Amino acid sequence: DGDIVINDGDTNDRYIKFQHDNTDNYAWRLGYIGSSSNIDNKDFVIQTTGSSNTTFDNVLQLKPNTKDAIFSASVTANTFRGALEGNASTATKLATKCKLWG
């Protein structure tokens, strides 16, 4: 049996925590987490403890000011739409260097 814990602001963080076995072992939480009482300095996060039972780590971090989404691991999807940026070091390389589009 697990629990759902709601932290409604007795600290600077506001979140809902889902506990697997009434401990923080394999627990999840989502909410506004940050060291400031100013909402502009907080991130909306999804976090888990995994099997550590001690520290919550971000799985997904949403930045309200910049609208950035930061994933802590690989992202898998059937389709990606829009421009992608990043390191192409693992992409297929041309045998001969050439300049594309100009």
N, C-alpha and C positions, 0 to 999 in steps of 0.2 A: 504494500500500500504506500502510495506517495502522497505528497501534499502540494498544495498551491499556496504560496506565500505572497502577499501583497505588501510591498514597502511603499507607503504613501507619503513619504517626505519627512520622516523623523530624522533622516540624514539628508545630504544634498542629492542623493540618488533616489529615483523613483522607478520601480520596476515590479514585474511579476516574475516570481521564481517557481519553477516546476521541479519538484524533488522526486527522484525515483524511489527512494526507500526511506523517506523521512530524514535523510542526511543530504549533504551536498555531493555525495558520490554520484556521478553521472547526472548532475543537476543542470538545468537550463534556466536562463533568465533573459528577459527582454525588457527594455525600458531606457530611460534617460540616465546615463551614467557619466559622472564627471566630478571634478574636485571643486567646482564653483557652484554657487547658488544661482548664477546667471544662466538662463536657458541657452543663450547664444554660445556659451562655452561648453555645452554638453553635447554629447553624441548619442544618437539612438543606436543601441547595440543589441545584437543577439549573442549571448555568451554561453559557454559550457565549462564544466570542470573536468569533463572526461572522467577518468578513474582517479584523478589526483585527490579529490575530496577536500581540496584546500583553496585553490585559486581559480577564479573565473577568468577565462581567456576569450577574447573576441573571436567570433566566427564571422560576423558581419558587422561593420561599423558604418553608419550613415552620418554624414556631416551636414547639418542643417544649413550652415552658411554657404558652403561651396557646392552642395548637392552631390558630393562625391560618395561613392559606395566603395568601401575597402573590404575585400575578402581576405581571410587569413590563409586560405588554401586554394587549390585549383578550382576553376569554375568550369563546369561541363554543361553544355546546352546543345540541343538539336540544331539551333540556328542562332547566329549572331547577326544583328543588323546594325549598320552604321560603320563608321571608321574604327579601325583597331590600331592601337599604337603599341610599341614594345620592342623587345630585343628579338631580332631575327637570326640569332646565332645558330639556331637549330633548323633553319629553313634550308631548302635545297640551294646549293651555291652554284653559280655559273662556272664553267671550266675556264673561261676567258673573261677578264674584267671588261665591262662595257658600260657606257653611260646610257641610261634609259630616258626617254622623253627629252632629248635635248643634247 
